[in-house]
Amino acid sequence: MAEHSTLHETPHPVLLGLREVAALCGMSEASLKRMRRCGRFGPAPVAFSKRLVRYSRAEIEGWVAAGCPARKLWLERKGGGR
């Protein structure tokens, strides 16, 4: 019998919710929300709707590898800004 692979079975999802991002970064959801509000969290969310927001795993991992710079510096390093 052939096995079928789905996005839900992938060991590392491409897009992460707030809880998964906080866990990946080793912080609480409250700390992550605080960092977002004050501009210390660099990666921008991917908003599918007002309530459905995800983050790119690759961008989160790149941000952590870069030393977790503030949003403004992160966007400058990426070569653009919003």
NORZIUR-V88034 format. One record per run of one state. SS is the DSSP state (2 for helix, 1 for strand, 0 for the rest). FROM is the first residue (numbers start at 1). TO is the last residue. If there is no record, write none. Layout:
ss=<SS;SS>
from=<FROM;FROM>
to=<TO;TO>
This chain:
ss=<0;2;0;1;0;2;0;2;0;1;0;1;2;0;2;0>
from=<1;7;10;15;17;18;26;29;39;46;48;53;57;66;71;79>
to=<6;9;14;16;17;25;28;38;45;47;52;56;65;70;78;82>
